[in-house]
């Protein structure tokens, strides 16, 4: 179950990556070359300088704009896409493992308790953790085990009565 979930996550991430690649390929086919296109980032700085006007010293505030070295568009998009894919994969893997323990833990517990009841142990009750799945199933199985214990005790009592009568 976990394997299928993780496979679905990996397939969806691959499809997302292929979608981004298809976008760039279609844009390239239409005449845009996004791999050669540059993105220029401008950074604005606030500066203060002191000037003397009419014999008074005044602070003059102004802004300077400076262009950073150009970056190719794919150099911005590709790392972000890869980091996003890795983070999504790690997060969904953690969620899948956590949720699978809420399912596989109760299944293991139910199978162990049913095995011990089938081996002849009486008074078996299935105890699950508070956040586990299959709590309704455990309640039904506990009722079934209780009924089975009652049937076995009544049949044991009837066998004892018949052996007492036969001895007398």
Helices and strands as residue ranges (DSSP letters): H 2-29, E 38-39, E 42-53, E 56-67, E 71-72, H 73-118, H 135-167
